[in-house]
Amino acid sequence: MNILAIGAHPDDIEFGCGGTLSKYNEQGHKVYMLVLSKGDKGGDPNVRQKEQEKSARILGAEKLYFGKHVDTEIVQNQELITAIEDFLKDIKPDFIFVHYFDDTHQDHRNLSNSTISATRYIHNVLFYEGPTTQNFTPNVYVNITSALDKKIECLEAHVSQVSKTNIEGLSIIEAAKSTAHFRGIQGRVNYAEAFNSLRLFINI
């Protein structure tokens, strides 16, 4: 299958579904990553691009795409919907992972809502959570116990962002582990990633 993960900024995808993507890659599926901006408001965009490229290599992604949008200025409009649709025509994904639509960061929120429109003909669309997600009620879980180390390694590739959580003394690594542990407890495994499904087909 072709698996596409979409994020607004470098490291968003890894936090939300890095473990799941790693497991897909290990099973021979093709993983694609689309990052809409280079996160220039959170650091040097050239550095952040290189960090994202390193993370994609660790993950084993088939291809990493970058959008041309400006960090904090991603707007929900027809232009963004069309841009996402163009990537879909190229990748032809079977599964899509994207930000949850209730989020305090406007880029995440606007990207999510635009993706809902752009993916209206895609069978499987799942929303992932991040540090700024609100009111997230998962109904799909993936056991990432065997993939947790790879998820963390991918996040560690984003060296410039590890300590930028706006929570004193808490790194993004610790936040990711805590989230995975909590979702694992909910799903009755050691570590999990949790998703909310827009659509999910169970093939029988």
C-alpha positions as CSV (number, residue, x, y, z in Angstrom):
1,M,0.0,0.0,0.0
2,N,0.9,3.7,-0.3
3,I,0.8,5.4,3.0
4,L,0.8,9.2,3.2
5,A,1.4,11.3,6.3
6,I,0.8,15.0,6.1
7,G,2.1,17.6,8.6
8,A,2.2,21.4,8.8
9,H,5.8,21.5,10.1
10,P,8.9,19.4,10.5
11,D,8.5,16.8,13.3
12,D,4.7,17.0,13.4
13,I,4.3,13.7,11.6
14,E,6.9,11.9,13.7
15,F,5.1,12.8,17.0
16,G,1.7,11.9,15.7
17,C,2.3,8.7,13.8
18,G,6.0,8.0,13.5
19,G,5.7,4.5,15.1
20,T,2.8,3.5,12.8
21,L,4.7,4.7,9.7
22,S,7.8,2.7,10.9
23,K,5.7,-0.5,11.2
24,Y,4.2,0.1,7.7
25,N,7.7,0.5,6.3
26,E,8.9,-2.7,8.0
27,Q,6.1,-4.6,6.4
28,G,7.1,-3.4,2.9
29,H,4.5,-0.7,2.3
30,K,5.6,2.6,0.8
31,V,5.6,5.6,3.2
32,Y,5.4,9.1,1.9
33,M,5.7,12.3,3.9
34,L,4.3,15.7,3.0
35,V,5.4,18.6,5.1
36,L,3.6,21.9,4.2
37,S,6.2,24.3,5.6
38,K,9.8,24.3,6.7
39,G,8.9,25.7,10.2
40,D,10.8,28.9,9.8
41,K,9.1,30.5,12.8
42,G,10.6,27.8,15.0
43,G,14.1,28.0,13.7
44,D,16.4,28.2,10.6
45,P,14.3,26.7,7.8
46,N,17.4,25.2,6.1
47,V,18.3,23.4,9.4
48,R,14.8,22.2,9.9
49,Q,14.6,20.9,6.3
50,K,17.8,18.9,6.8
51,E,16.5,17.6,10.1
52,Q,13.3,16.5,8.4
53,E,15.3,14.8,5.6
54,K,17.4,12.9,8.2
55,S,14.2,11.8,10.0
56,A,12.6,10.6,6.7
57,R,15.7,8.5,6.0
58,I,15.6,6.9,9.5
59,L,12.0,6.1,8.9
60,G,12.7,4.6,5.5
61,A,10.3,6.9,3.7
62,E,9.9,6.4,0.0
63,K,9.8,10.1,-0.6
64,L,9.6,13.3,1.4
65,Y,7.7,16.3,-0.1
66,F,7.8,19.9,1.1
67,G,5.0,22.4,0.4
68,K,5.7,26.0,-0.2
69,H,3.6,27.4,2.6
70,V,4.9,29.8,5.3
71,D,5.0,28.7,8.9
72,T,2.0,30.1,11.0
73,E,0.4,31.3,7.7
74,I,-1.2,28.1,6.4
75,V,-4.7,29.2,5.4
76,Q,-7.7,27.0,4.8
77,N,-8.7,27.8,1.2
78,Q,-9.2,26.4,-2.3
79,E,-5.5,26.9,-3.1
80,L,-4.5,24.6,-0.2
81,I,-7.1,22.0,-1.1
82,T,-5.9,22.0,-4.7
83,A,-2.3,21.7,-3.6
84,I,-3.1,18.6,-1.5
85,E,-5.2,17.1,-4.3
86,D,-2.2,17.4,-6.6
87,F,0.0,15.5,-4.2
88,L,-2.7,12.8,-3.9
89,K,-2.8,12.4,-7.7
90,D,1.0,11.8,-7.6
91,I,1.1,9.4,-4.6
92,K,-2.3,7.6,-4.9
93,P,-2.4,6.8,-1.2
94,D,-4.4,4.0,0.4
95,F,-4.1,5.5,3.8
96,I,-3.7,9.1,4.9
97,F,-2.7,10.4,8.3
98,V,-3.1,14.1,9.2
99,H,-3.5,16.5,12.1
100,Y,-6.7,16.4,14.1
101,F,-8.9,19.4,13.3
102,D,-9.4,20.6,16.9
103,D,-6.0,22.1,17.6
104,T,-4.8,25.4,19.1
105,H,-2.3,25.9,16.3
106,Q,-3.9,27.5,13.3
107,D,-1.6,25.7,10.8
108,H,-2.6,22.3,12.1
109,R,-6.3,23.2,12.2
110,N,-6.4,24.7,8.7
111,L,-4.4,21.9,7.2
112,S,-6.7,19.3,8.7
113,N,-9.8,20.9,7.5
114,S,-8.4,21.4,4.0
115,T,-7.4,17.8,4.0
116,I,-10.9,16.7,4.8
117,S,-12.1,18.3,1.6
118,A,-9.1,17.1,-0.5
119,T,-9.4,13.5,0.6
120,R,-13.2,13.1,0.1
121,Y,-12.6,10.2,-2.3
122,I,-9.9,8.5,-0.2
123,H,-11.2,5.4,1.7
124,N,-8.9,5.6,4.8
125,V,-8.3,8.9,6.5
126,L,-7.1,9.0,10.1
127,F,-6.3,12.0,12.3
128,Y,-3.3,11.9,14.7
129,E,-2.7,13.9,17.8
130,G,0.1,16.4,18.7
131,P,1.1,18.5,21.8
132,T,-1.4,21.2,20.8
133,T,-4.4,18.9,20.0
134,Q,-7.6,19.5,21.9
135,N,-10.6,17.3,22.7
136,F,-9.1,14.2,21.0
137,T,-11.2,11.1,21.4
138,P,-9.4,8.2,19.6
139,N,-11.2,5.2,18.2
140,V,-8.3,3.5,16.5
141,Y,-5.0,2.3,18.2
142,V,-1.8,0.9,16.8
143,N,0.6,-1.0,19.1
144,I,4.0,0.7,18.6
145,T,5.8,-1.1,21.4
146,S,8.3,-2.6,18.9
147,A,8.6,0.7,17.0
148,L,8.9,3.1,19.9
149,D,12.7,3.3,19.6
150,K,12.5,4.2,15.9
151,K,9.9,6.9,16.6
152,I,12.1,8.4,19.2
153,E,15.1,8.2,16.9
154,C,13.2,10.1,14.3
155,L,12.2,12.8,16.8
156,E,15.8,13.1,18.0
157,A,16.8,13.9,14.4
158,H,15.0,17.2,14.9
159,V,17.8,18.4,17.2
160,S,16.8,22.1,17.1
161,Q,13.3,21.3,18.3
162,V,13.8,18.7,21.1
163,S,13.6,21.2,23.9
164,K,10.9,23.5,22.4
165,T,7.8,22.3,24.2
166,N,7.0,25.5,26.1
167,I,6.9,23.3,29.2
168,E,9.8,23.8,31.5
169,G,12.0,20.8,31.9
170,L,10.0,18.7,29.4
171,S,11.5,17.6,26.1
172,I,9.5,16.6,23.0
173,I,11.0,13.1,23.6
174,E,9.5,12.8,27.0
175,A,6.2,14.2,25.8
176,A,6.1,11.6,23.0
177,K,6.9,8.7,25.3
178,S,4.3,9.8,27.9
179,T,1.7,10.1,25.2
180,A,2.5,6.7,23.8
181,H,2.5,5.2,27.2
182,F,-0.9,6.7,28.1
183,R,-2.5,5.6,24.8
184,G,-0.9,2.2,25.3
185,I,-2.7,1.9,28.7
186,Q,-6.0,2.8,27.0
187,G,-5.4,0.2,24.3
188,R,-4.0,-2.4,26.8
189,V,-0.5,-2.6,25.4
190,N,2.8,-1.0,26.5
191,Y,2.9,1.8,23.9
192,A,0.5,2.9,21.3
193,E,-0.4,5.7,18.9
194,A,-4.0,6.6,18.8
195,F,-6.1,8.0,16.0
196,N,-9.6,9.4,15.3
197,S,-11.0,8.1,12.0
198,L,-12.7,10.2,9.4
199,R,-13.1,7.0,7.4
200,L,-11.7,3.6,8.0
201,F,-12.5,0.6,5.8
202,I,-12.0,-2.9,7.3
203,N,-11.2,-5.1,4.4
204,I,-12.9,-8.5,4.9
